[in-house]
């Protein structure tokens, strides 16, 4: 009896191969053939699930965005449920913000791919839609975090600026932690976030 292949599981296996290639050798190497080799599949098998490299990369980018946004979104209720100013509230905010940073092996793979895809979207139009969605959805969550931290009567333009400042801090930390993991450790990332929250 032939073995039944779970199509969604196979697609996710291929995405994991894309992420490993990006982390190890960069986005330029993520061709169908290289991805197939990394996943231990024939090129024809990969083509069964993706019509070409553009569809493969777009799908992989979407998966990364879904994972990051999903992780952040799952942490939002704890931020809103805790009493503002309490230790529990601060811990909930830090947990949410750390969800975007490369603080373990899987998140490092995702963060590396996320940064690479966003950068590539400048010159690869087929990635632009996911790049826009990525920024929009993460910005909305950052805005909700800022709203939970700032006084209720804070002017809207001030909230927008604080959200952008928070996004810039997260992007910077993400890049530093990827490029200088020996220096920008988990502890250093949390310390920087703590200082940023104190400044708010």
N, C-alpha and C positions, 0 to 999 in steps of 0.2 A: 504494500500500500504506500503510495507516494506521501512524502512528508508535507504537511500543510504549512505554508510560510505565512506568518503574520506580517502583512504589508506595512502596517504602521510601525511595528517593531523594527523591521528591516530599514525603513526610512530613517528611523532614529539612530540605528547603527551607522548608517551612512553619514548622518549629521555629525556624530561623534568622531568619525574619521576626518571629516572636514575640519572640526575644531582642533584635533591633534595636529593636523598638517599646518594650519594657520599658526598655532603656537610654536611649532618646531621650525618651520621653514618659510612662513609668510603666506599671505593670500594668493600670491602669484602662482604658487605651486599647486593650488587646489584645483587641478584639472580632473576630468572624469577618470582618466587612467590612473592618476596618482591616488585619487580617492578610492577607487576600486581596489587598488593594491593594498592601501592602508586598511580597508575594511575586510580584506580577504575574499573579495568577490571578483567575478569576471566583469569586464566593462559592460557587457550586454546586460548583466543583472542590474547594474546601476542605471542603465538606460531604460530598463523596464519601469523604474520608478521616477526617473527624471529625464525629460526630453533632451536636455543639454546642460552645459555648465552654468548658464545663466539661471535656469530654473533651480538647479541644485543649490547655487549660492544664495539666491533669493529665499528659497525655502529654509536654508540653514540660518540665514540672518533672522528670519521671522521666528524660528524656534528659539534663538538666543534672546530676542526681544521678549518673547512670551515668557521665557523662564525668569528673566530678570524682573520684568514688570510683575509677573505673578508672585515672585518672592517678596517684592516690596509691598504689593497690594495685600498679601496675606498678613503682613506685619502691621498694617494700618489700624485694624480694630483695637489692638492693644494700646496704640498711641492715643486713640480717641476715648478708650474706656478708662484709662488711668487718670488720676487727679493731676491736673497741670501743676508743675512745680514739685511734685513728689519724686522720691527716688525711683519708684516704679515707672513713672512717666518718662524720666530721663533715660532709664534703661530700655524702655520700649522704643524710644526715638533712636537710640544708638544701635539697637538690634536692627531696626529698619534700615538705617543708613549703611550699616555694614553689609547689608544684603547685596549691595551693588559692587562691593570691593572684592578683589581677588585674594580672599583670606583663607581659602583652602584650594585643593587641586582642581576640583570641578569648577568652582567660581573663577579660578584663574584662567582656565580654558575659555570659559564664557566671556570673561572680561576682555581677554586678548582678542577674541573673535569680534566682539562688540565694537571695540576700538578700531580694529582693522576694517570692518565692514563700513563703519561710519565714515572713516577716512576715504575708503575706496568709492563711496557714493558720490564724492565730489566729481569724479571723472567717469563713473560707470552709472549712467542714468537708470539702468534697470534696478539698482539698489536704492534709488532715491526715495521711493515710497516707504520702504521699511525704515530708512534713516529718519524720515520725517515723523513716522509713527513712534519710533524709539524716543526721539526728543520730546514729542508732545506728551506721551504717556508718562515718562519719567518726570517731566516738568509739572504735570498735574499732581503727581504724588508729592513732589517737593513742595509745591504750593500748599497742599493740605497739611504737610508737616509744619511748615512755617506758620500757617494759620493757627495750628494747635499750640504753637510756642509763643506767639506774639500777643500783645494785649488786644482785646476785642475791638477797641476803638482805633487801632492802627490804620492809617490811611492806606487805600488800595495800592497806590504807587509804591509805598514803602514795602508792602508785602511782596509785590512783584520783584523789586530790587533784591530783597532778602532771599527770595526763591532762586533768583539767578545767581546770587552769591553762593548759595548752598550748592547749586548744580556745578558751578565752576570749581568749588572746593572738592566735590566728589569726583569730577572728571580728573582734576589734578592729582588727587590721591590715588585714583585708579591707575593713572599712567605711571606715577612714581613707584607704586607698589609692584607694577609689572616690570619696570626697567631697573629698579634698585631694590629687589626684595630683601637683600641682606641688611639694608638700612631702614627701608620703609616697611617695618614688620607690622604684624597685627597690633601690637602694643602701641607702636608709633601712630598708626592710623587712628586708633581709638583716642589717643591723646590729642591728636590734631582735631578730631571731631568734637571732643570735649571742649577744647579751647574755642572752637567755632561756635558751639552752642552757648558758651559763656559770653561771647561777644554779641549774641542776640538778646 
